[in-house]
Amino acid sequence: MKYGINVLFFILNKIFIFLILYIYLTLQKTMGLEPLPNI
């Protein structure tokens, strides 16, 4: 059961990173490609 939970967290991590990058790029296009402040 622990293995399944680890895989689930791994997949969620990948999806989360993908969503962050997608939102970041979309915001850059919306803002006219202005660099966002450092996080």
N, CA, C, O and CB atoms as a CASP TS submission, in Angstrom:
PFRMAT TS
TARGET T0000
AUTHOR 0000-0000-0000
METHOD Language model
MODEL 1
PARENT N/A
ATOM      1  N   MET     1       0.834  -1.205   0.000  1.00  0.00           N
ATOM      2  CA  MET     1       0.000   0.000   0.000  1.00  0.00           C
ATOM      3  C   MET     1       0.869   1.255   0.000  1.00  0.00           C
ATOM      4  O   MET     1       0.539   2.254  -0.640  1.00  0.00           O
ATOM      5  CB  MET     1      -0.944   0.006   1.220  1.00  0.00           C
ATOM      6  N   LYS     2       1.988   1.188   0.730  1.00  0.00           N
ATOM      7  CA  LYS     2       2.878   2.345   0.801  1.00  0.00           C
ATOM      8  C   LYS     2       3.446   2.678  -0.584  1.00  0.00           C
ATOM      9  O   LYS     2       3.613   3.845  -0.938  1.00  0.00           O
ATOM     10  CB  LYS     2       4.025   2.080   1.801  1.00  0.00           C
ATOM     11  N   TYR     3       3.740   1.621  -1.362  1.00  0.00           N
ATOM     12  CA  TYR     3       4.283   1.831  -2.704  1.00  0.00           C
ATOM     13  C   TYR     3       3.288   2.602  -3.570  1.00  0.00           C
ATOM     14  O   TYR     3       3.670   3.509  -4.309  1.00  0.00           O
ATOM     15  CB  TYR     3       4.633   0.482  -3.364  1.00  0.00           C
ATOM     16  N   GLY     4       2.016   2.235  -3.474  1.00  0.00           N
ATOM     17  CA  GLY     4       0.984   2.913  -4.263  1.00  0.00           C
ATOM     18  C   GLY     4       0.877   4.385  -3.902  1.00  0.00           C
ATOM     19  O   GLY     4       0.696   5.237  -4.772  1.00  0.00           O
ATOM     20  N   ILE     5       0.990   4.678  -2.603  1.00  0.00           N
ATOM     21  CA  ILE     5       0.911   6.071  -2.156  1.00  0.00           C
ATOM     22  C   ILE     5       2.104   6.861  -2.699  1.00  0.00           C
ATOM     23  O   ILE     5       1.951   8.009  -3.118  1.00  0.00           O
ATOM     24  CB  ILE     5       0.867   6.149  -0.604  1.00  0.00           C
ATOM     25  N   ASN     6       3.287   6.248  -2.691  1.00  0.00           N
ATOM     26  CA  ASN     6       4.476   6.931  -3.214  1.00  0.00           C
ATOM     27  C   ASN     6       4.314   7.247  -4.693  1.00  0.00           C
ATOM     28  O   ASN     6       4.660   8.342  -5.137  1.00  0.00           O
ATOM     29  CB  ASN     6       5.730   6.075  -2.995  1.00  0.00           C
ATOM     30  N   VAL     7       3.790   6.293  -5.460  1.00  0.00           N
ATOM     31  CA  VAL     7       3.575   6.516  -6.896  1.00  0.00           C
ATOM     32  C   VAL     7       2.565   7.638  -7.101  1.00  0.00           C
ATOM     33  O   VAL     7       2.732   8.478  -7.985  1.00  0.00           O
ATOM     34  CB  VAL     7       3.087   5.216  -7.592  1.00  0.00           C
ATOM     35  N   LEU     8       1.518   7.648  -6.281  1.00  0.00           N
ATOM     36  CA  LEU     8       0.487   8.681  -6.401  1.00  0.00           C
ATOM     37  C   LEU     8       1.089  10.063  -6.156  1.00  0.00           C
ATOM     38  O   LEU     8       0.814  11.000  -6.906  1.00  0.00           O
ATOM     39  CB  LEU     8      -0.668   8.415  -5.410  1.00  0.00           C
ATOM     40  N   PHE     9       1.903  10.196  -5.116  1.00  0.00           N
ATOM     41  CA  PHE     9       2.544  11.481  -4.828  1.00  0.00           C
ATOM     42  C   PHE     9       3.483  11.885  -5.961  1.00  0.00           C
ATOM     43  O   PHE     9       3.558  13.064  -6.310  1.00  0.00           O
ATOM     44  CB  PHE     9       3.316  11.412  -3.500  1.00  0.00           C
ATOM     45  N   PHE    10       4.208  10.912  -6.544  1.00  0.00           N
ATOM     46  CA  PHE    10       5.120  11.192  -7.647  1.00  0.00           C
ATOM     47  C   PHE    10       4.360  11.751  -8.842  1.00  0.00           C
ATOM     48  O   PHE    10       4.789  12.725  -9.460  1.00  0.00           O
ATOM     49  CB  PHE    10       5.884   9.927  -8.048  1.00  0.00           C
ATOM     50  N   ILE    11       3.224  11.126  -9.166  1.00  0.00           N
ATOM     51  CA  ILE    11       2.411  11.584 -10.301  1.00  0.00           C
ATOM     52  C   ILE    11       1.841  12.970 -10.009  1.00  0.00           C
ATOM     53  O   ILE    11       1.857  13.843 -10.877  1.00  0.00           O
ATOM     54  CB  ILE    11       1.263  10.580 -10.599  1.00  0.00           C
ATOM     55  N   LEU    12       1.336  13.177  -8.786  1.00  0.00           N
ATOM     56  CA  LEU    12       0.778  14.481  -8.425  1.00  0.00           C
ATOM     57  C   LEU    12       1.851  15.562  -8.500  1.00  0.00           C
ATOM     58  O   LEU    12       1.571  16.686  -8.917  1.00  0.00           O
ATOM     59  CB  LEU    12       0.166  14.435  -7.013  1.00  0.00           C
ATOM     60  N   ASN    13       3.080  15.227  -8.097  1.00  0.00           N
ATOM     61  CA  ASN    13       4.190  16.175  -8.170  1.00  0.00           C
ATOM     62  C   ASN    13       4.441  16.604  -9.608  1.00  0.00           C
ATOM     63  O   ASN    13       4.607  17.791  -9.888  1.00  0.00           O
ATOM     64  CB  ASN    13       5.461  15.562  -7.573  1.00  0.00           C
ATOM     65  N   LYS    14       4.469  15.623 -10.531  1.00  0.00           N
ATOM     66  CA  LYS    14       4.702  15.928 -11.947  1.00  0.00           C
ATOM     67  C   LYS    14       3.590  16.809 -12.496  1.00  0.00           C
ATOM     68  O   LYS    14       3.855  17.766 -13.224  1.00  0.00           O
ATOM     69  CB  LYS    14       4.806  14.632 -12.771  1.00  0.00           C
ATOM     70  N   ILE    15       2.334  16.487 -12.149  1.00  0.00           N
ATOM     71  CA  ILE    15       1.201  17.281 -12.638  1.00  0.00           C
ATOM     72  C   ILE    15       1.281  18.698 -12.077  1.00  0.00           C
ATOM     73  O   ILE    15       1.019  19.665 -12.792  1.00  0.00           O
ATOM     74  CB  ILE    15      -0.149  16.617 -12.247  1.00  0.00           C
ATOM     75  N   PHE    16       1.643  18.825 -10.793  1.00  0.00           N
ATOM     76  CA  PHE    16       1.728  20.130 -10.146  1.00  0.00           C
ATOM     77  C   PHE    16       2.783  20.999 -10.827  1.00  0.00           C
ATOM     78  O   PHE    16       2.533  22.170 -11.116  1.00  0.00           O
ATOM     79  CB  PHE    16       2.051  19.969  -8.651  1.00  0.00           C
ATOM     80  N   ILE    17       3.974  20.424 -11.087  1.00  0.00           N
ATOM     81  CA  ILE    17       5.054  21.161 -11.750  1.00  0.00           C
ATOM     82  C   ILE    17       4.615  21.585 -13.146  1.00  0.00           C
ATOM     83  O   ILE    17       4.881  22.710 -13.571  1.00  0.00           O
ATOM     84  CB  ILE    17       6.341  20.302 -11.828  1.00  0.00           C
ATOM     85  N   PHE    18       3.933  20.675 -13.867  1.00  0.00           N
ATOM     86  CA  PHE    18       3.462  20.989 -15.218  1.00  0.00           C
ATOM     87  C   PHE    18       2.473  22.149 -15.183  1.00  0.00           C
ATOM     88  O   PHE    18       2.536  23.051 -16.019  1.00  0.00           O
ATOM     89  CB  PHE    18       2.810  19.752 -15.867  1.00  0.00           C
ATOM     90  N   LEU    19       1.558  22.123 -14.215  1.00  0.00           N
ATOM     91  CA  LEU    19       0.566  23.194 -14.100  1.00  0.00           C
ATOM     92  C   LEU    19       1.237  24.524 -13.780  1.00  0.00           C
ATOM     93  O   LEU    19       0.862  25.552 -14.343  1.00  0.00           O
ATOM     94  CB  LEU    19      -0.471  22.853 -13.020  1.00  0.00           C
ATOM     95  N   ILE    20       2.223  24.522 -12.887  1.00  0.00           N
ATOM     96  CA  ILE    20       2.939  25.754 -12.531  1.00  0.00           C
ATOM     97  C   ILE    20       3.625  26.343 -13.763  1.00  0.00           C
ATOM     98  O   ILE    20       3.540  27.546 -14.009  1.00  0.00           O
ATOM     99  CB  ILE    20       3.981  25.478 -11.415  1.00  0.00           C
ATOM    100  N   LEU    21       4.304  25.491 -14.537  1.00  0.00           N
ATOM    101  CA  LEU    21       4.980  25.961 -15.747  1.00  0.00           C
ATOM    102  C   LEU    21       3.972  26.495 -16.756  1.00  0.00           C
ATOM    103  O   LEU    21       4.215  27.521 -17.391  1.00  0.00           O
ATOM    104  CB  LEU    21       5.808  24.831 -16.375  1.00  0.00           C
ATOM    105  N   TYR    22       2.845  25.807 -16.910  1.00  0.00           N
ATOM    106  CA  TYR    22       1.819  26.231 -17.870  1.00  0.00           C
ATOM    107  C   TYR    22       1.246  27.591 -17.480  1.00  0.00           C
ATOM    108  O   TYR    22       1.090  28.473 -18.325  1.00  0.00           O
ATOM    109  CB  TYR    22       0.690  25.183 -17.955  1.00  0.00           C
ATOM    110  N   ILE    23       0.935  27.753 -16.193  1.00  0.00           N
ATOM    111  CA  ILE    23       0.398  29.033 -15.713  1.00  0.00           C
ATOM    112  C   ILE    23       1.445  30.132 -15.869  1.00  0.00           C
ATOM    113  O   ILE    23       1.113  31.252 -16.256  1.00  0.00           O
ATOM    114  CB  ILE    23      -0.049  28.921 -14.231  1.00  0.00           C
ATOM    115  N   TYR    24       2.704  29.821 -15.572  1.00  0.00           N
ATOM    116  CA  TYR    24       3.794  30.790 -15.682  1.00  0.00           C
ATOM    117  C   TYR    24       3.940  31.295 -17.115  1.00  0.00           C
ATOM    118  O   TYR    24       4.039  32.499 -17.352  1.00  0.00           O
ATOM    119  CB  TYR    24       5.112  30.167 -15.208  1.00  0.00           C
ATOM    120  N   LEU    25       3.952  30.354 -18.075  1.00  0.00           N
ATOM    121  CA  LEU    25       4.084  30.732 -19.483  1.00  0.00           C
ATOM    122  C   LEU    25       2.860  31.504 -19.960  1.00  0.00           C
ATOM    123  O   LEU    25       2.992  32.461 -20.723  1.00  0.00           O
ATOM    124  CB  LEU    25       4.294  29.489 -20.354  1.00  0.00           C
ATOM    125  N   THR    26       1.678  31.101 -19.523  1.00  0.00           N
ATOM    126  CA  THR    26       0.455  31.807 -19.917  1.00  0.00           C
ATOM    127  C   THR    26       0.467  33.231 -19.384  1.00  0.00           C
ATOM    128  O   THR    26       0.080  34.162 -20.089  1.00  0.00           O
ATOM    129  CB  THR    26      -0.794  31.060 -19.409  1.00  0.00           C
ATOM    130  N   LEU    27       0.911  33.408 -18.139  1.00  0.00           N
ATOM    131  CA  LEU    27       0.994  34.747 -17.556  1.00  0.00           C
ATOM    132  C   LEU    27       1.997  35.600 -18.321  1.00  0.00           C
ATOM    133  O   LEU    27       1.754  36.785 -18.552  1.00  0.00           O
ATOM    134  CB  LEU    27       1.384  34.670 -16.070  1.00  0.00           C
ATOM    135  N   GLN    28       3.119  35.011 -18.715  1.00  0.00           N
ATOM    136  CA  GLN    28       4.124  35.764 -19.467  1.00  0.00           C
ATOM    137  C   GLN    28       3.541  36.264 -20.782  1.00  0.00           C
ATOM    138  O   GLN    28       3.788  37.406 -21.170  1.00  0.00           O
ATOM    139  CB  GLN    28       5.367  34.896 -19.732  1.00  0.00           C
ATOM    140  N   LYS    29       2.769  35.423 -21.474  1.00  0.00           N
ATOM    141  CA  LYS    29       2.146  35.843 -22.732  1.00  0.00           C
ATOM    142  C   LYS    29       1.132  36.948 -22.469  1.00  0.00           C
ATOM    143  O   LYS    29       1.055  37.918 -23.224  1.00  0.00           O
ATOM    144  CB  LYS    29       1.465  34.646 -23.435  1.00  0.00           C
ATOM    145  N   THR    30       0.353  36.803 -21.397  1.00  0.00           N
ATOM    146  CA  THR    30      -0.676  37.793 -21.073  1.00  0.00           C
ATOM    147  C   THR    30      -0.048  39.132 -20.692  1.00  0.00           C
ATOM    148  O   THR    30      -0.575  40.187 -21.043  1.00  0.00           O
ATOM    149  CB  THR    30      -1.566  37.285 -19.930  1.00  0.00           C
ATOM    150  N   MET    31       1.064  39.091 -19.981  1.00  0.00           N
ATOM    151  CA  MET    31       1.716  40.312 -19.515  1.00  0.00           C
ATOM    152  C   MET    31       2.653  40.903 -20.573  1.00  0.00           C
ATOM    153  O   MET    31       3.337  41.890 -20.304  1.00  0.00           O
ATOM    154  CB  MET    31       2.492  40.029 -18.236  1.00  0.00           C
ATOM    155  N   GLY    32       2.691  40.319 -21.759  1.00  0.00           N
ATOM    156  CA  GLY    32       3.573  40.840 -22.795  1.00  0.00           C
ATOM    157  C   GLY    32       5.002  40.380 -22.607  1.00  0.00           C
ATOM    158  O   GLY    32       5.943  41.131 -22.866  1.00  0.00           O
ATOM    159  N   LEU    33       5.171  39.129 -22.149  1.00  0.00           N
ATOM    160  CA  LEU    33       6.485  38.511 -21.980  1.00  0.00           C
ATOM    161  C   LEU    33       7.383  39.266 -21.010  1.00  0.00           C
ATOM    162  O   LEU    33       8.606  39.249 -21.150  1.00  0.00           O
ATOM    163  CB  LEU    33       7.170  38.406 -23.311  1.00  0.00           C
ATOM    164  N   GLU    34       6.774  39.934 -20.016  1.00  0.00           N
ATOM    165  CA  GLU    34       7.587  40.568 -18.977  1.00  0.00           C
ATOM    166  C   GLU    34       8.054  39.495 -18.005  1.00  0.00           C
ATOM    167  O   GLU    34       7.261  38.634 -17.625  1.00  0.00           O
ATOM    168  CB  GLU    34       6.787  41.686 -18.231  1.00  0.00           C
ATOM    169  N   PRO    35       9.313  39.521 -17.594  1.00  0.00           N
ATOM    170  CA  PRO    35       9.803  38.527 -16.635  1.00  0.00           C
ATOM    171  C   PRO    35       9.106  38.686 -15.294  1.00  0.00           C
ATOM    172  O   PRO    35       8.987  39.795 -14.775  1.00  0.00           O
ATOM    173  CB  PRO    35      11.324  38.648 -16.457  1.00  0.00           C
ATOM    174  N   LEU    36       8.649  37.576 -14.740  1.00  0.00           N
ATOM    175  CA  LEU    36       8.000  37.627 -13.431  1.00  0.00           C
ATOM    176  C   LEU    36       9.059  37.769 -12.341  1.00  0.00           C
ATOM    177  O   LEU    36      10.188  37.310 -12.514  1.00  0.00           O
ATOM    178  CB  LEU    36       7.135  36.360 -13.192  1.00  0.00           C
ATOM    179  N   PRO    37       8.704  38.402 -11.211  1.00  0.00           N
ATOM    180  CA  PRO    37       9.665  38.536 -10.105  1.00  0.00           C
ATOM    181  C   PRO    37      10.107  37.178  -9.591  1.00  0.00           C
ATOM    182  O   PRO    37       9.363  36.200  -9.673  1.00  0.00           O
ATOM    183  CB  PRO    37       9.057  39.349  -8.960  1.00  0.00           C
ATOM    184  N   ASN    38      11.312  37.122  -9.064  1.00  0.00           N
ATOM    185  CA  ASN    38      11.841  35.850  -8.557  1.00  0.00           C
ATOM    186  C   ASN    38      10.983  35.313  -7.433  1.00  0.00           C
ATOM    187  O   ASN    38      10.547  36.063  -6.560  1.00  0.00           O
ATOM    188  CB  ASN    38      13.280  36.018  -8.076  1.00  0.00           C
ATOM    189  N   ILE    39      10.740  34.008  -7.456  1.00  0.00           N
ATOM    190  CA  ILE    39       9.900  33.380  -6.440  1.00  0.00           C
ATOM    191  C   ILE    39      10.793  32.914  -5.284  1.00  0.00           C
ATOM    192  O   ILE    39      10.296  32.352  -4.307  1.00  0.00           O
ATOM    193  CB  ILE    39       9.087  32.181  -7.043  1.00  0.00           C
TER
END
